[in-house]
Amino acid sequence: MKYLDEFRNGELAHRLVTKIHQLAGDREITLMEVCGTHTMSIFRYGLPTLLPPNIRLLSGPGCPVCVTPNGYLDQAVAYVREKNIILTTFGDMIRVPGSSSSLERKRVREGNVQVVYSTLQALKIAGDNPHKRVVFFGVGFETTSPTVAASLVKAKREKINNYLVLSAHKLIPPAMEVLVSEPELNIDGFICPGHVSTIIGAEPYKAIAEGRHIPCVIAGFEPLDILQAIYMLISQIEKGRAEVGIQYRRAVRGEGNPRALSLLEEVFEVEDTYWRGLGVIPASGLKIGDKYGQFDAEKVLDIEAEETKEDRGCICGDILRGMKTPGDCPLFKTICRPENPLGACMVSSEGTCAAYYKYGEV
């Protein structure tokens, strides 16, 4: 526990909190985290209770499960109805409700849904079942999309032609651009996602820091990481600066991960795509490029999904935009609970509703 203890040191936390109080002054400051793991850490350790009342921490669309719209879920469910298809997915998508069903319900009824822990496991299932088509439901940000790209490169090299991917991958910086355009949010700084930034580095955030004059700091996930990132942001705001800082230097380099970025460029093309709560965001999605088109489930499989519908009572979209909190939802903790989730924000382990439910509003 040595290294965890170093990042959960009460004495160091107190020093950082004291410095934040000294710097913050009386100005109202809104900082947004755009990573679901940050959201969970912030609530788990009660960090808002340590900050001055004029500093507000706001949760953004940092949960890839949550921002995936029903259309992709409905398409995945449609694939499961076909007897010659095995649908593979990470476990965090299994319980997310689509328009009329979920992958969990279809697994009980149809049986051809398998939870995997890596794309290579999905690829092995395809290799072991040559007479079936195996579709991997690719959901995630820049953190997981390189692993999907790697599986497609391997599939092409080894001629595993029954392996397909339904790509719902998204890019974080374009969503941040949309959020800073929301006048009601009035975001003063971003706590940038550590996992995503290990892949993309610091460069993609410069358009927001320099172009929009909004400070950004890439943070780790332990309490001291987040408190230090807040201190770094407050320091920039107090000095009138707007730069991209890297607090999470033990994992993030300015240039990112060149090998992972090369894989993304090799396999994917950037496209406009729809985000739950944010609508269509230009150049924010990743589709499989023509070079690997033979593995694109949407191109290969002519299977229509049902007409997409949203749950009219769920305000997950407004929560993802930072416009509302779970406490504003009349369904929260009443009808919508972890054992009976009505929206993705309650299902995902990184969802804001799940954080509020587990740790309470802090």
C-alpha positions, 0 to 999 in steps of 0.5 A: 500500500506504499504508493496508495498511501503517498497519494492519500496522505491527510497531512499533504491534503490539508496543506493543499486545501489550505493553499487552495483556500488562500488562492481562491479569494471570493470569486465564483469558480466552476471547474469541470471534470470530464472523466467518470473515474475522476467523478467517482474519486471526487465523491468517494473522498468527499473532496467538495467538502474540503474546498471553499464554497465559491469553488464548484466542481461540475461533472461533465460527459466523462463516462463513455457508457453514458454518452453512447446514445440508444441508437447504438444499443438498439443496433447491438440488440438487433444483432443479438436477435440473429442466430449466427451472431455472437455479440461481445461487449465489455461488462459495463454496457450489458445493463444499459437500457436501450429503447425497449431492451438491454443486452442483459435481457437479450443474453437471458433470452437469446444466450448469444451475448458474451462479456469479455475483458479485452478485444483480444478475447473477443477475437479469440471467440471469433477464431473459435467459432468460424461458422458464426460472426462475432461482433465486438461492441466498441464503446469508449474514448481514446483510452480503449479505441487503440485496443480495438484498432489493434484487434482489427490489425490482428484480425486482418493479419491472421485472416479472422474474417468473421470478426466485426466491430460496431464502433461507437468510439468518441473523442473527448476534446471536441465535446469539451469545445461544445461545453465551453460554448454553453453560456449557462455553465460558465466553465473556468477550468477543466480537470482533464482525463488522465487515462485519455491523456496517456494516449493523446497527450496535452496538445489536443487541449491547447485549442481550449486553453489558448483559443478559449482562454480556459485553463486545463490540467491533466490529473491522476485519480487519487485524492492528492492528484485531484487536489493538486490539479485544482490548485494548479487550475486556481493558480492559473485563474488567479494569474490570468493564465490559460495553459495545459498543465500536466499533474499526472506526469507519472503516466502522461507525456506531452506528446501522448503515446505515439504507437497508440496514436499510430494505430488509431490513424491506421484503422479509424477515420474521424466523423461527426457523431451523436452524443447523449445529451450533447447532440451531434458533435463535429469530428468527435467520433471514430468510424472504421476506415475503408482499409478495414471496412471488411470488419465494420459491422455497420457496413457488413451486416444488413440488420435494421434496429428498432426505431430509437426512443428515449425514456422521457422521464430520464434527465441523464442528457442534462446531467451529462451536459452539466446543466442538472445534477441527479438530485434534480431528477424525480426518478433518482433513488425512487424508480431509478436505482442501481438494481433498476436503472432507467438511464445509463448514468445510473448503470455505469460505474463511472456515471454521475448518478451512480456516484451520487447514489453510492456516496451521496451529494457532497 
